[in-house]
């Protein structure tokens, strides 16, 4: 068995640099890709996250200037890999923010997995996260409404399938998880938004800061712990960490 990870970009989000990297270039606008991941080569077909929604929904509930081109929704891109939506057996969610969970109606039979703490927060978020989770209180219907999830508990690493496991990396949200994938080139870690771009891991050597934390979080102390944990699990190799919103890895696959 030899697993391959494919980055699928489901569109571009109008964002600000200081959401990606805390306190850096406040207010500078950036367009950031909304990545999700397909893992092939195993006995079952796995997605990690399902990416963002169409342009209208993204602009209505979320970030102005966001754009999803025709054909960019996750299920519309599976044909490139010789797959259709019904071929997907398992979807692991790094977290349940709007840009990671869309189009679940396309996968009615897939097994859905997230962390128990993420599910609990998504059901009852604090007001500043109502939009992030498309909570019904704003008038939206979240894509995961009415779906059953397998809920992972605690901070142990959970084996999902041969070569694929999930581990607790909170901070961006209360129940964020990362997914470790064993490949012929060693372990890779799909980090969700615990790492948004490689800048988070490059840090700021001039200021003797190992990490430059993400700018959107529910617990900044957990953010630092999770950055450490993710880099460790990736064998200390930055390039073996796959961030949720880094433009340099759009369309790539690993091992390369
Ligand atoms: Zn995100």
Boltz pocket constraint, residues with backbone or C-beta under 6 A from the ligand:
constraints:
  - pocket:
      binder: B
      contacts: [[A, 97], [A, 99], [A, 100], [A, 193], [A, 244], [A, 245]]
      max_distance: 6.0
